[in-house]
């Protein structure tokens, strides 16, 4: 997996890692501009909704896709 871009906020200590279009990745990502989501197993594309080139990796949890009632 490629290295992301780091952005820190010194006042609050928050950390956000950004990934650039063209980086080879695996996982779920959201456009850092419009929030469009993709699940990807290859190079990140330009956002198809807004054309942005930076992505944020979505937090993973085994419970994010709980079963829906039938």
C-alpha positions in Angstrom: 0.0 0.0 0.0 1.3 3.5 -0.8 2.0 6.2 1.7 -0.7 8.8 2.2 -0.4 12.5 2.8 -0.4 13.6 6.4 -2.3 16.6 7.7 -2.2 17.4 11.4 -3.9 20.0 13.5 -1.4 21.1 16.2 -4.1 22.7 18.4 -6.3 19.6 18.7 -3.9 16.8 17.9 -6.3 15.4 15.2 -4.7 13.4 12.5 -6.1 12.9 9.0 -4.3 10.8 6.4 -5.1 11.6 2.7 -4.4 9.3 -0.2 -3.8 10.7 -3.8 -5.5 9.5 -7.0 -3.3 7.0 -8.7 -2.0 5.3 -5.5 -2.5 1.6 -5.4 -4.7 0.7 -2.4 -7.2 -1.8 -1.0 -10.2 -0.8 1.1 -12.9 1.7 1.5 -12.3 5.4 0.8 -14.3 8.6 0.7 -13.5 11.7 -1.4 -12.1 14.4 0.9 -14.1 17.0 -1.0 -17.6 15.7 -1.6 -17.7 12.5 0.5 -18.3 10.1 -2.4 -17.4 6.5 -1.3 -15.6 3.8 -3.2 -14.4 0.3 -2.4 -11.2 -0.2 -4.3 -8.6 -3.0 -5.0 -6.4 -1.0 -7.4 -5.3 2.6 -8.0 -7.5 5.3 -6.6 -9.3 7.2 -9.4 -10.2 10.8 -9.7 -13.5 11.3 -7.9 -16.3 10.6 -10.4 -18.6 13.1 -8.7 -16.4 16.2 -8.3 -13.0 15.4 -9.9 -11.1 15.7 -6.6 -7.7 13.9 -6.3 -7.5 13.3 -2.6 -9.2 10.5 -0.6 -9.6 9.6 3.1 -9.6 5.9 4.1 -12.9 5.0 5.8 -12.6 3.6 9.4 -13.0 -0.2 9.4 -15.1 -2.2 11.9 -16.4 -5.7 11.7 -19.8 -4.3 12.5 -20.1 -1.6 9.8 -22.1 -4.0 7.6 -24.4 -5.6 10.0 -27.1 -7.8 8.5 -30.2 -6.0 7.4 -33.6 -7.6 8.4 -35.1 -9.5 5.5 
